[in-house]
Structure formats: C-alpha cells, structure tokens
Amino acid sequence: MKIIKKAILAFVLLLLFWVLVFDFQRVLFSIHYLDKLKDNSFWEWIQIFFHSIRLDLATGSVLSVLPLVLITIFISTQKKLFFNLFKIILIVELVLVAMIHAGEINAYGEWNHKLTSRVFMHLSNPDEVFRTADYTMTVLFILYLILEIVFGWKVSKWLFKTTRFNVEQTQIWLKLLLYIPILPVLLGLQFLLARGGWQQIPINIDASYFSKNFVINDISVNSPYFFGKSFLLFKRSNIGEFLSNYSQEELANTMSDFLNYEKEHDNYILENTSPNLVFVILESWTSTVSSRLSGKPGATPNFDELSKSGVLFTNLYATGSTSEIGNASIFSGYPALPEISISMQPFKHRKLKSLNQSLMHRDYTSGYLFSGDLKYGNIDSYFNDHGFDRIQDESDFPSNLERGKLNYYDEDLYDLFLNKINRQEEPFLECAFTGSTHSPYDFPGHNKESWKGKAANFMNSVIYADQCLAEFIQEAEKQKWHENTLFIIVADHGHASPYISNPNDAEFYRIPLLLYGPALKDAARGMVIDKVGSQADIAATLLYQMKVDTGKDYPWSKDLLNPNVPEFALHATTRGFGWVTPAGKFTFHLDYQKYIVNTFDPQMLPQERKRCDAFMQMIYEEYESL
C-alpha cells in the first residue's frame, strides 16, 4: 500500500511544483511590468493566482508525464538510477520553461503580447535577436533565467527528497502487483487534468481569462501553455481548421460587393501615368504618433505638415504585425492570414505579382534599400524572387558610418538612398525601409529626449525619424527627378504608443499612408481619404492611377480611390484576426474562440463575421493552391 501512497504523493507534488514555478514567473513578470498594472487593483492582481489554477494544472500534467513514470518506477524498484533520471528530466523541463518565460519578459515590452511562434522567425537569424535587444535586455534575460532555474531547483529539492519516496523492501511480484495498476490510473488522471475535465471541449486559454485588461489576462495564462499552443499551429502552418467552409455559391453571395463592384472610374489624382515612385516604408509608425491622424499630441509635426499637401489616407490598416508581412502586402497586394507569413515560403510568394513586375513593360527600374539586415523574415529573398534590380542592406553602407546596434541611422539611410536614386534612369521605383524606430531605439541624440512617460523611447525615436523624413524630402526637392515623382509614405506595421497598447485592438494596426509630391494634380493636394482599407490595397490604388492593366494579378487589392469600392480591412493579430468596416470592428481569438474586441451592433455582428470568414476562406483557398 505504501507504493500506492507514495505514487499518489509524487503525482500531487509534481503538480504543485509546476504551479509554484508558474506563480513565481507571474510575480517576476508583475514586478518587471508594474507600470502596466498601475491602473489595476491589488485584488484584481491577486485573482490571477486563482483563475490560473486550472490551466496551470493542465500544463503541469503534460510536463509531469515522463517525470511521473520515472519516479513511480523508482518507488517500486528503489533503483537510484530512476530517481536521478527523474531529476534530470525535471530540470531540463524547468530550464526550457524558464527560457520561454525569460524571453517573454524581454519581448513583451516591445510586442505587447506573450511569446508565440513568431520567435522562430527571429531565431532563424540569431544575430538579429541580439542586435534588436539592448544590453539591458540581455542582462535581464540571463538574470530572470537564473532566478527561475534557481527557484525551481530549490523547490524541487524541497519537494522531491529521496527519503520521501523510500519504501520497505518487498518481493518483486508484490511490487509489480501494486505498481502496474496505479500508473495507468495516475496517467489517466493526468490526461483528464490536461484536457481540463470531462467536458466535450478541452480546456483552453479562456480558462484563465477574467479581466478587461489584456495584460492581466496575459499574466494569468502560463507561458509554456501559450507558447506550446502557438508552436503546434506554427508547425502546421495550416489554419484551415479554424476557417469557414462555405460553398462557392455562398462565398459569391456573401462577398458579392467585393467581387462585383464597378472597377472603372475617373477619379484620377496624377499628372501623368508614369511618375517616378519613391516608397518610404516607416518602421513601426502607428497612426497614433501623428496628431493629424489621432487628434492628440503626437511626435510627427513634419509628417503632419506634409500631409496637408498630399493625399492622406486616414483609415488604412496594417495586415499584420511584422515587417516581412507588411512588405509583401504593400508590393504584392497580399493580405495576411493568422500565423502565416507568405514571404517565408518562396515556393508560394514567387507566384504572386509585385508592383515592379507590373511596371517592367514601361521600363521602370527598381531598387530597395534597408538600413539593417534583409535576412530577417526572408525579405531579401522576396525582393530577389520578384526581380528587383537592386537590393541592398547594411552590408552596402559605407563602413566608416556610425550605426546603432540593429541598423544604420535614418539620416544616413536617406543620404545613401538619395545617392542611389540619383544614379537611376527615369522612370524608377525606389524604396527605402527605415529602422531607427525599431528597438533598441539607439538613434543619435537619444539622450536629448523630449517625450516623457509611456513609450518615451519609441516616441522619441519617432521624433527623430520624423525630422529625418523632412530633411530627406527637402533634399529630394533639389533633384532633377523630383518634378515627376510620387512619394508613397507608409508604415510596415503598427506599434504600441502612449494612446494604444492593446495588440488586440484594431487601432494598434492603423497606420499612416500619404501620397505626396509634384506628380499629384493640384486638385488632389490636401485631399483626405477616409475609406477603410489595408496595405494590401496600395497596389491596386496606384496601378489604376497609372492605367496599368493588372488583369487578375492582384485579386485581393482594392482601389481606395474608387467611389464604388467596398470598405473593409482584414488584419492578422496574435493568434487571431481582426475585421474593420465603417460600421465597427472586431478582433477574434482563435484559442479563446471569443471576441476580444467588438464594436459592431449585435444585430450586425453575425453578418460581418460571415463576411470576414468568407474573405479569409477565399484567401486561404488561393494560398493553398499556390
């Protein structure tokens, strides 16, 4: 009977061990991000430790399977080898869990969400990880890793003493008689706990959600569970099971306005159909940094002034939250689907068309310049595969220039960019991708800050980037090619700001788009376009203005200058998707299976959800066929 009691004790102590480890991680996270919790009461924070128990037990059960087998074998045989193996496996799991959480603490300040499969994209270029992180982040990662491992090691020594599991010597047949039935029973209990009980649908993230503050909910969900779920989806790269399965007829009926609206119109804003195109892709410029777009104190006075003489799009949304997704959307008119980055899949993205390819028949040359490393997100491969004539990154910058940890400064990027453009024959498509507004925000003059409070480092980097943008435009005005040039100034994705930090809110994804320059008709200067659209709509909007027959090359891109265009934007969030129309917005979480954000009237929501599902199904079906 002692064997049974000891086995049950091991089962309970293993679960207790993991609950204590997860709770210790929550305490560390809460201390580190105390500023994000200042608007929450102490009582709400305490509730985290109660609402998290079910999911902690589920995760602990999964992590305890192999350790339980080993320690019960030790209890039955009293062979020290099995106890040593038990401790080794437990510590290996502890180290992995600690690494996930220590990485999450560092990434959360920039990403505003828990660690997901997105990390694998970064880990494919390890140097990018260390360059993005400042020295403080590296030190903190090591510190939290050590603290969590030491804590877990101490708890394991306290809970799993060898003497606690010693039993009297008995005959081997009796040990087996007692051991053989108890292990399947305990493993069955673990399975039951892992799925959260007998209910039809297994436990999920929503078991720990209870607050209206997403940070509180993120703390409540233990990191290895969230990361593990994301990893499983990452390994599949297949979200089909989450999408609708409408018939083709129902798809056509649901999205009839998108499929059948009148494409022809005479709302032309360009002086001619073959202007030089100069793209400036602004790293992380969320719309809330602009006073003109947010109506609040901002960090972009120069951009705001430029916008008064251009065509400003006020309701444009990034399709995702990473740079490689933004670039593919801008140049190939391709929307984003949750957990899918098409630029990471060359065999698929090569089948898409891009703006430069659509302009080759007009003898446009094309160039792309980035101040960092284009290996990130396979961006280099994407532009190479799509036939850009010149693709350059940090390796092409003069070696005598000072630089930040991640990339060269915006001021030097623009200087080199002008130099490159001046060597091109017209017409051309040229693109500069900035980097100074990316962490670690070590731009020149970073000690001369002028923004205080929340997101100060980011906002001050935007102030610097805004100044550099204005100086670039001033220098461009002196060049011969300027008179026939259209500047397309747009962000790659959004970012947390003093006004919005919830990555589930559509506002997090709203970004600026400005068409500016002498190529615009006088009547277009100062125009404001309030239509709802996304980065994926830039391609169709530009090419129609240039009277380029695109055929079926950009099936998901809408012309936002068309008076008849249906207004909507789809954006992929962390583990979910969002939908925006003039009537409202929602964000749906795939794991939670609930709306995190919804402003649609309850009577409209079912129809808008159906439209969103139908649109994603159409995109996914084409994606699968590529």
VMD Tcl script that draws the C-alpha trace (Angstrom):
set ca {
  {0.00 0.00 0.00}
  {2.92 2.35 0.63}
  {3.83 2.15 -3.05}
  {0.37 3.42 -3.95}
  {0.53 6.23 -1.38}
  {4.00 7.28 -2.50}
  {2.95 7.26 -6.16}
  {-0.07 9.41 -5.39}
  {2.18 11.75 -3.37}
  {4.57 12.06 -6.33}
  {1.61 12.83 -8.60}
  {0.40 15.64 -6.32}
  {3.85 17.09 -5.67}
  {4.66 17.27 -9.37}
  {1.54 19.33 -10.00}
  {2.35 21.54 -7.00}
  {5.88 22.02 -8.31}
  {4.70 23.39 -11.65}
  {2.02 25.60 -10.11}
  {4.66 27.16 -7.83}
  {7.02 27.69 -10.78}
  {4.31 29.36 -12.87}
  {3.26 31.58 -9.96}
  {6.86 32.63 -9.36}
  {7.08 33.60 -13.02}
  {3.93 35.69 -12.64}
  {5.44 37.54 -9.69}
  {8.61 38.31 -11.67}
  {6.61 39.50 -14.65}
  {4.38 41.67 -12.48}
  {7.38 43.32 -10.82}
  {9.04 43.97 -14.16}
  {5.89 45.47 -15.69}
  {4.50 47.14 -12.63}
  {3.78 50.26 -14.69}
  {1.37 48.26 -16.89}
  {-0.59 47.22 -13.79}
  {-0.89 50.57 -12.06}
  {-4.50 51.00 -13.19}
  {-5.50 47.63 -11.72}
  {-6.33 47.00 -8.09}
  {-4.31 44.68 -5.89}
  {-7.39 42.46 -5.58}
  {-7.62 42.04 -9.35}
  {-3.95 41.06 -9.44}
  {-4.42 38.53 -6.63}
  {-7.24 36.91 -8.59}
  {-4.68 35.89 -11.22}
  {-3.44 33.15 -8.90}
  {-6.93 31.66 -8.60}
  {-8.12 31.97 -12.20}
  {-4.87 30.46 -13.47}
  {-5.05 27.21 -11.47}
  {-6.99 25.08 -13.98}
  {-4.69 25.93 -16.88}
  {-1.63 25.52 -14.65}
  {-2.77 22.05 -13.65}
  {-3.39 21.18 -17.29}
  {0.09 22.34 -18.30}
  {1.69 20.75 -15.24}
  {0.03 17.45 -16.09}
  {1.56 17.43 -19.56}
  {5.00 18.33 -18.21}
  {4.72 15.66 -15.49}
  {4.07 12.61 -17.66}
  {7.66 11.42 -18.07}
  {8.83 12.50 -14.59}
  {5.86 10.64 -13.05}
  {6.73 7.45 -14.91}
  {10.35 7.64 -13.73}
  {9.63 8.45 -10.10}
  {6.99 5.72 -9.79}
  {9.48 3.21 -11.21}
  {11.92 4.40 -8.55}
  {9.28 3.99 -5.85}
  {8.65 0.42 -6.98}
  {12.25 -0.66 -7.57}
  {14.19 1.70 -5.26}
  {16.84 1.90 -8.00}
  {18.63 5.25 -7.65}
  {19.17 5.42 -11.41}
  {15.48 6.12 -11.99}
  {15.39 8.86 -9.37}
  {18.41 10.54 -10.97}
  {16.76 10.32 -14.40}
  {13.62 11.82 -12.87}
  {15.56 14.82 -11.53}
  {17.40 15.30 -14.84}
  {14.18 15.33 -16.89}
  {12.51 17.67 -14.40}
  {15.40 20.16 -14.53}
  {15.59 20.03 -18.34}
  {11.88 20.87 -18.49}
  {12.41 23.62 -15.91}
  {15.19 25.19 -17.99}
  {13.01 25.16 -21.14}
  {10.06 26.70 -19.28}
  {12.36 29.33 -17.75}
  {13.82 30.20 -21.15}
  {10.35 30.68 -22.61}
  {9.31 32.99 -19.78}
  {12.60 34.92 -19.57}
  {12.33 35.54 -23.32}
  {8.72 36.58 -22.90}
  {9.53 39.18 -20.25}
  {12.05 40.77 -22.61}
  {9.84 40.62 -25.71}
  {6.62 41.75 -24.05}
  {7.67 45.37 -23.70}
  {8.08 45.62 -27.48}
  {5.44 43.17 -28.73}
  {2.74 43.70 -26.08}
  {1.80 40.03 -26.25}
  {3.05 36.71 -24.98}
  {5.79 34.74 -26.69}
  {4.49 32.95 -29.78}
  {5.75 31.02 -32.80}
  {6.86 34.39 -34.16}
  {10.05 33.79 -32.16}
  {11.12 31.08 -34.63}
  {11.32 33.65 -37.39}
  {13.71 35.66 -35.22}
  {15.69 32.61 -34.11}
  {16.36 31.74 -37.74}
  {18.68 34.76 -37.58}
  {20.15 34.66 -34.04}
  {22.30 37.75 -34.63}
  {19.11 39.73 -35.23}
  {17.83 38.75 -31.79}
  {20.91 40.06 -30.01}
  {21.07 43.20 -32.10}
  {17.42 44.03 -31.51}
  {17.87 43.56 -27.79}
  {19.87 46.18 -25.95}
  {22.44 45.15 -23.35}
  {19.96 45.65 -20.54}
  {17.56 43.17 -22.14}
  {20.32 40.58 -22.49}
  {21.31 41.00 -18.85}
  {17.69 40.80 -17.73}
  {17.12 37.64 -19.78}
  {20.07 35.96 -18.08}
  {19.02 37.28 -14.67}
  {15.42 36.07 -14.93}
  {16.57 32.77 -16.38}
  {18.89 32.19 -13.42}
  {16.28 33.30 -10.88}
  {13.64 30.96 -12.29}
  {16.00 27.99 -12.54}
  {17.33 28.53 -9.02}
  {13.79 28.89 -7.64}
  {12.65 25.72 -9.40}
  {15.75 23.83 -8.29}
  {15.22 24.82 -4.66}
  {11.54 23.87 -4.77}
  {12.35 20.52 -6.37}
  {14.92 19.74 -3.67}
  {12.33 20.57 -1.03}
  {9.51 18.57 -2.61}
  {11.41 15.60 -4.01}
  {13.71 14.32 -1.31}
  {14.81 10.72 -1.86}
  {13.78 9.75 1.65}
  {10.21 10.88 0.95}
  {9.81 8.11 -1.62}
  {11.62 5.27 0.09}
  {9.57 2.13 0.75}
  {10.37 -1.09 2.58}
  {11.89 -3.91 0.62}
  {9.26 -6.36 -0.56}
  {9.15 -9.17 -3.05}
  {9.26 -8.09 -6.71}
  {5.95 -9.77 -7.61}
  {4.16 -7.79 -4.93}
  {5.70 -4.52 -6.13}
  {4.56 -5.22 -9.66}
  {1.11 -6.18 -8.43}
  {0.79 -2.78 -6.80}
  {2.66 -0.71 -9.42}
  {1.09 -1.98 -12.65}
  {-2.47 -0.76 -11.90}
  {-1.55 2.53 -10.19}
  {0.49 4.04 -13.04}
  {-2.29 3.84 -15.70}
  {-4.71 5.33 -13.18}
  {-2.40 8.26 -12.45}
  {-1.64 8.79 -16.15}
  {-5.37 8.73 -16.80}
  {-5.84 11.43 -14.18}
  {-3.09 13.45 -15.83}
  {-4.83 13.15 -19.17}
  {-8.08 14.28 -17.58}
  {-6.36 17.28 -15.97}
  {-4.52 18.09 -19.21}
  {-7.82 18.47 -21.06}
  {-9.38 20.34 -18.13}
  {-12.00 17.74 -17.18}
  {-14.74 15.63 -18.75}
  {-16.33 18.45 -20.77}
  {-16.64 17.97 -24.53}
  {-14.25 20.79 -25.48}
  {-10.77 20.61 -23.88}
  {-9.51 23.43 -21.72}
  {-8.12 26.46 -23.50}
  {-6.68 29.88 -22.81}
  {-10.07 31.30 -21.93}
  {-10.00 29.26 -18.71}
  {-7.58 31.85 -17.31}
  {-9.10 34.99 -18.83}
  {-11.17 37.07 -16.44}
  {-10.11 40.71 -16.74}
  {-10.80 43.52 -19.20}
  {-7.09 44.34 -19.04}
  {-5.22 42.19 -21.57}
  {-2.02 42.40 -19.50}
  {-3.76 40.81 -16.51}
  {-5.07 38.04 -18.78}
  {-1.62 37.51 -20.28}
  {-0.12 37.09 -16.83}
  {-2.87 34.64 -15.89}
  {-2.08 32.32 -18.82}
  {1.12 30.43 -18.06}
  {3.80 30.95 -20.69}
  {4.59 27.34 -21.70}
  {0.93 26.62 -22.43}
  {0.52 29.71 -24.62}
  {3.82 29.09 -26.37}
  {3.06 25.39 -26.86}
  {-0.29 26.11 -28.49}
  {1.31 28.64 -30.79}
  {4.11 26.21 -31.63}
  {1.67 23.49 -32.66}
  {-0.07 25.90 -35.02}
  {3.30 27.15 -36.28}
  {4.40 23.60 -37.11}
  {1.23 23.03 -39.10}
  {1.27 26.39 -40.92}
  {-2.32 25.43 -41.61}
  {-5.20 27.38 -40.17}
  {-7.79 25.73 -42.37}
  {-9.44 24.01 -39.42}
  {-10.20 27.42 -37.92}
  {-11.80 28.82 -41.07}
  {-15.26 28.53 -42.56}
  {-16.23 26.00 -45.19}
  {-18.84 27.83 -47.25}
  {-19.83 26.60 -50.68}
  {-18.59 28.59 -53.66}
  {-22.10 29.89 -54.22}
  {-22.35 31.11 -50.64}
  {-18.93 32.74 -50.88}
  {-20.01 34.56 -54.01}
  {-23.22 35.76 -52.39}
  {-21.58 36.84 -49.16}
  {-18.75 38.76 -50.88}
  {-20.74 39.89 -53.94}
  {-19.91 43.57 -53.35}
  {-16.18 42.80 -53.28}
  {-16.32 40.55 -56.32}
  {-18.68 42.57 -58.49}
  {-18.36 46.29 -57.81}
  {-17.73 48.64 -60.72}
  {-13.97 48.94 -61.14}
  {-13.92 51.76 -63.70}
  {-13.95 55.38 -62.52}
  {-12.44 58.73 -63.48}
  {-11.11 59.84 -60.09}
  {-7.54 60.43 -61.21}
  {-5.06 62.29 -58.98}
  {-1.81 62.03 -61.00}
  {-0.49 64.48 -63.58}
  {0.61 61.58 -65.80}
  {0.60 57.81 -65.73}
  {4.33 57.16 -65.43}
  {5.68 59.07 -62.41}
  {8.75 58.01 -60.52}
  {7.64 56.07 -57.45}
  {9.58 56.58 -54.23}
  {8.41 54.40 -51.37}
  {9.37 55.27 -47.82}
  {8.40 52.45 -45.52}
  {8.43 53.69 -41.95}
  {9.30 51.13 -39.31}
  {6.50 50.76 -36.72}
  {4.80 54.12 -37.37}
  {1.40 53.61 -35.83}
  {-1.22 56.23 -36.73}
  {-1.39 57.43 -33.13}
  {2.05 59.06 -33.38}
  {0.50 61.59 -35.79}
  {-1.54 64.44 -34.34}
  {-3.36 64.76 -37.65}
  {-4.49 61.15 -37.54}
  {-5.14 60.78 -33.82}
  {-6.20 64.28 -32.78}
  {-3.83 64.01 -29.82}
  {-0.33 65.31 -29.09}
  {2.00 63.45 -31.41}
  {5.60 63.11 -32.49}
  {5.38 63.82 -36.25}
  {4.95 67.57 -36.88}
  {6.82 67.32 -40.19}
  {4.77 64.41 -41.50}
  {1.60 66.19 -40.43}
  {2.66 69.29 -42.35}
  {3.50 67.24 -45.46}
  {0.11 65.56 -45.28}
  {-1.61 68.90 -45.82}
  {-0.17 68.99 -49.34}
  {-0.70 65.36 -50.25}
  {-3.38 62.70 -50.29}
  {-3.76 61.37 -46.76}
  {-5.47 58.03 -46.06}
  {-6.81 58.08 -42.52}
  {-8.29 54.59 -42.19}
  {-5.56 52.33 -43.51}
  {-4.63 49.22 -41.54}
  {-1.51 47.08 -41.49}
  {-2.27 43.50 -42.48}
  {-0.08 42.07 -39.71}
  {2.44 42.94 -37.05}
  {5.80 42.14 -38.67}
  {7.88 43.80 -41.36}
  {8.01 40.95 -43.84}
  {4.20 40.70 -43.84}
  {3.93 44.45 -44.38}
  {6.33 44.42 -47.32}
  {4.54 41.55 -49.08}
  {1.21 43.33 -48.59}
  {2.47 46.65 -49.93}
  {4.22 45.33 -53.02}
  {2.10 42.27 -53.86}
  {-1.29 43.43 -52.60}
  {-1.45 40.33 -50.44}
  {-3.44 40.25 -47.19}
  {-2.28 38.37 -44.11}
  {-3.80 35.28 -42.52}
  {-3.20 34.30 -38.88}
  {0.11 32.51 -38.27}
  {1.07 32.62 -41.97}
  {3.90 34.68 -43.44}
  {3.98 34.15 -47.18}
  {7.40 35.76 -47.64}
  {8.80 32.86 -45.59}
  {7.52 30.45 -48.24}
  {9.34 31.21 -51.53}
  {7.55 28.45 -53.44}
  {4.31 30.35 -52.80}
  {5.27 34.03 -52.85}
  {7.04 33.59 -56.19}
  {3.63 33.01 -57.74}
  {2.43 36.43 -56.65}
  {2.92 39.53 -58.76}
  {4.65 42.64 -57.38}
  {4.49 46.31 -58.32}
  {7.87 46.39 -60.01}
  {6.92 43.40 -62.17}
  {3.72 45.14 -63.25}
  {5.77 48.16 -64.35}
  {8.58 46.36 -66.19}
  {6.84 46.77 -69.53}
  {7.22 50.53 -69.03}
  {10.95 50.16 -68.47}
  {10.82 51.01 -64.76}
  {13.96 50.16 -62.83}
  {13.57 49.11 -59.20}
  {15.64 49.35 -56.04}
  {15.21 48.55 -52.36}
  {17.42 49.83 -49.56}
  {17.25 48.84 -45.89}
  {19.43 50.10 -43.08}
  {19.55 46.71 -41.35}
  {19.82 43.05 -42.32}
  {17.38 41.86 -45.02}
  {17.73 38.22 -43.97}
  {15.05 38.98 -41.40}
  {11.71 37.50 -42.43}
  {13.23 36.36 -45.75}
  {12.67 39.89 -47.09}
  {15.80 39.70 -49.25}
  {14.57 36.51 -50.91}
  {11.13 38.02 -51.52}
  {12.51 41.02 -53.43}
  {15.09 38.92 -55.26}
  {12.45 36.48 -56.40}
  {10.31 39.37 -57.63}
  {13.02 40.78 -59.82}
  {14.10 43.99 -58.10}
  {17.13 45.30 -59.94}
  {18.97 46.43 -56.83}
  {18.50 45.08 -53.31}
  {20.82 46.48 -50.67}
  {21.02 46.47 -46.90}
  {23.50 47.25 -44.13}
  {26.32 45.41 -45.93}
  {26.24 48.11 -48.63}
  {26.58 51.08 -46.28}
  {29.96 52.84 -46.00}
  {31.92 51.17 -43.22}
  {33.02 54.50 -41.72}
  {29.47 55.46 -40.72}
  {28.37 55.28 -37.13}
  {25.45 52.97 -36.56}
  {23.06 51.65 -33.98}
  {23.05 48.13 -32.66}
  {20.37 46.97 -35.11}
  {20.90 49.19 -38.15}
  {22.26 52.41 -39.58}
  {20.54 55.64 -38.61}
  {17.72 57.06 -40.70}
  {19.70 60.18 -41.59}
  {22.42 58.06 -43.21}
  {19.87 55.79 -44.85}
  {18.27 58.77 -46.60}
  {21.66 60.16 -47.68}
  {22.60 56.87 -49.27}
  {19.09 56.50 -50.71}
  {19.35 59.86 -52.48}
  {22.72 58.87 -53.83}
  {21.28 55.64 -55.24}
  {18.25 57.34 -56.80}
  {20.40 60.00 -58.47}
  {22.14 57.24 -60.41}
  {18.93 55.75 -61.80}
  {17.36 56.48 -65.14}
  {13.74 57.54 -65.07}
  {11.16 56.18 -64.61}
  {12.02 54.23 -61.48}
  {10.51 52.56 -58.44}
  {12.73 53.05 -55.42}
  {12.11 52.07 -51.82}
  {13.81 52.94 -48.53}
  {12.91 50.99 -45.39}
  {13.79 52.88 -42.21}
  {14.95 51.34 -38.93}
  {15.59 53.92 -36.23}
  {12.09 53.49 -34.79}
  {12.79 49.84 -34.00}
  {14.09 48.76 -30.62}
  {16.63 49.27 -29.11}
  {15.98 52.92 -30.21}
  {19.65 53.89 -30.10}
  {19.28 56.72 -32.60}
  {21.64 59.75 -32.48}
  {20.92 62.19 -29.71}
  {18.96 59.62 -27.74}
  {19.93 61.35 -24.51}
  {18.17 64.54 -25.65}
  {14.69 63.22 -25.12}
  {11.65 65.43 -25.46}
  {8.86 62.91 -24.80}
  {8.21 61.72 -21.29}
  {6.02 59.00 -19.82}
  {4.69 55.88 -21.52}
  {6.52 54.63 -24.61}
  {9.03 57.50 -24.30}
  {11.85 55.64 -26.09}
  {9.65 54.78 -29.04}
  {8.06 58.24 -29.28}
  {11.44 59.97 -29.15}
  {12.68 57.70 -31.92}
  {9.66 58.80 -33.98}
  {10.51 62.45 -33.36}
  {13.99 61.75 -34.72}
  {12.64 59.74 -37.68}
  {10.15 62.49 -38.50}
  {12.97 65.05 -38.66}
  {14.99 62.77 -40.93}
  {11.99 62.26 -43.23}
  {11.51 66.03 -43.57}
  {15.20 66.56 -44.37}
  {15.04 63.81 -47.00}
  {12.04 65.43 -48.70}
  {13.83 68.82 -48.66}
  {16.91 67.30 -50.31}
  {14.79 65.37 -52.82}
  {13.16 68.64 -53.93}
  {16.57 69.79 -55.18}
  {16.99 66.82 -57.52}
  {16.12 66.81 -61.23}
  {13.93 63.73 -60.97}
  {11.74 65.32 -58.30}
  {9.38 67.09 -60.72}
  {7.82 63.81 -61.85}
  {7.84 61.91 -58.57}
  {5.20 60.47 -56.31}
  {6.26 59.66 -52.75}
  {4.39 56.81 -51.09}
  {4.96 57.14 -47.36}
  {3.54 54.24 -45.35}
  {4.34 52.17 -42.25}
  {5.20 48.47 -42.30}
  {3.03 47.81 -39.24}
  {1.72 49.42 -36.08}
  {3.22 49.67 -32.62}
  {2.27 50.37 -29.04}
  {2.10 54.08 -28.23}
  {1.05 56.22 -25.27}
  {-2.51 56.05 -26.60}
  {-2.89 52.39 -27.56}
  {-1.04 49.32 -26.31}
  {-3.56 46.51 -26.70}
  {-2.41 44.36 -29.66}
  {-5.96 43.04 -29.98}
  {-7.39 46.47 -30.79}
  {-7.72 47.45 -34.45}
  {-6.28 50.87 -33.58}
  {-2.99 49.10 -32.89}
  {-2.89 48.24 -36.62}
  {-4.00 51.59 -38.04}
  {-1.09 53.21 -39.88}
  {-0.44 56.33 -41.97}
  {-0.43 56.34 -45.77}
  {0.46 59.53 -47.59}
  {0.78 60.10 -51.33}
  {2.90 63.21 -51.80}
  {4.87 65.07 -54.44}
  {4.77 67.02 -57.72}
  {3.26 64.07 -59.56}
  {-0.06 64.87 -57.89}
  {-2.60 67.09 -59.59}
  {-3.14 70.42 -57.87}
  {-6.74 69.45 -57.13}
  {-5.54 66.38 -55.19}
  {-3.27 68.27 -52.80}
  {-4.74 68.29 -49.33}
  {-7.19 65.52 -50.15}
  {-8.22 63.27 -47.25}
  {-9.46 59.72 -47.95}
  {-11.40 58.22 -45.07}
  {-12.22 54.91 -46.76}
  {-11.35 51.79 -44.73}
  {-8.63 49.72 -46.36}
  {-5.34 47.96 -45.73}
  {-1.77 47.87 -47.00}
  {-2.89 45.25 -49.49}
  {-4.96 47.95 -51.24}
  {-2.00 50.15 -52.11}
  {-1.07 48.12 -55.19}
  {-4.46 48.34 -56.91}
  {-4.86 52.00 -55.95}
  {-1.53 53.01 -57.53}
  {-1.74 50.84 -60.61}
  {-5.20 52.10 -61.53}
  {-3.93 55.67 -61.31}
  {-1.08 54.67 -63.63}
  {-3.54 52.99 -66.03}
  {-1.78 49.64 -65.79}
  {-3.95 46.70 -66.76}
  {-3.31 44.23 -63.94}
  {-5.84 41.61 -65.02}
  {-6.10 39.08 -62.17}
  {-2.65 39.79 -60.73}
  {-3.88 41.46 -57.53}
  {-7.17 39.74 -56.66}
  {-7.20 40.89 -53.02}
  {-6.22 44.51 -53.57}
  {-8.90 47.23 -53.73}
  {-8.65 50.65 -55.36}
  {-9.28 53.03 -52.47}
  {-9.82 55.96 -54.82}
  {-12.73 54.20 -56.48}
  {-16.01 55.74 -55.23}
  {-17.66 52.29 -55.51}
  {-15.10 50.31 -53.54}
  {-16.41 48.23 -50.60}
  {-14.82 49.38 -47.36}
  {-13.23 46.78 -45.09}
  {-9.85 45.71 -43.77}
  {-8.68 42.32 -42.57}
  {-5.68 42.13 -40.26}
  {-3.97 39.18 -38.59}
  {-3.42 39.52 -34.86}
  {-1.50 37.36 -32.42}
  {-3.40 34.06 -32.54}
  {-6.40 35.62 -34.23}
  {-7.75 38.10 -36.76}
  {-9.49 41.44 -36.92}
  {-12.11 42.96 -39.19}
  {-12.80 46.68 -39.68}
  {-15.55 48.46 -41.60}
  {-17.06 51.94 -41.26}
  {-19.72 50.37 -39.01}
  {-17.35 48.90 -36.45}
  {-14.53 46.49 -35.74}
  {-13.92 43.18 -34.03}
  {-10.97 41.02 -33.04}
  {-11.45 37.27 -32.69}
  {-9.06 34.99 -30.82}
  {-8.51 31.52 -32.29}
  {-7.71 29.80 -28.99}
  {-10.10 31.80 -26.86}
  {-12.81 31.33 -29.51}
  {-14.34 34.62 -28.45}
  {-14.34 38.24 -29.47}
  {-11.63 40.15 -27.62}
  {-12.88 43.42 -29.08}
  {-16.22 44.16 -30.72}
  {-17.89 47.48 -31.54}
  {-20.41 46.19 -34.08}
  {-24.09 46.39 -33.27}
  {-25.20 42.92 -32.06}
  {-27.58 42.63 -34.99}
  {-24.80 43.40 -37.50}
  {-22.10 41.20 -35.95}
  {-23.20 37.82 -37.42}
  {-23.23 39.20 -40.96}
  {-19.90 41.00 -40.57}
  {-18.34 37.87 -39.09}
  {-19.65 35.86 -42.03}
  {-18.13 38.34 -44.47}
  {-14.81 38.18 -42.66}
  {-14.87 34.37 -42.60}
  {-15.79 34.24 -46.29}
  {-12.98 36.62 -47.22}
  {-10.42 34.61 -45.25}
  {-11.67 31.36 -46.75}
  {-11.26 32.77 -50.25}
  {-7.71 33.93 -49.49}
  {-6.82 30.63 -47.83}
  {-8.12 28.57 -50.73}
  {-5.92 30.54 -53.10}
  {-2.99 30.30 -50.67}
  {-3.33 26.51 -50.59}
  {-3.33 26.39 -54.38}
  {-0.17 28.48 -54.79}
}
mol new
graphics top color blue
foreach p $ca { graphics top sphere $p radius 0.5 }
foreach p [lrange $ca 0 end-1] q [lrange $ca 1 end] { graphics top cylinder $p $q radius 0.2 }
display resetview
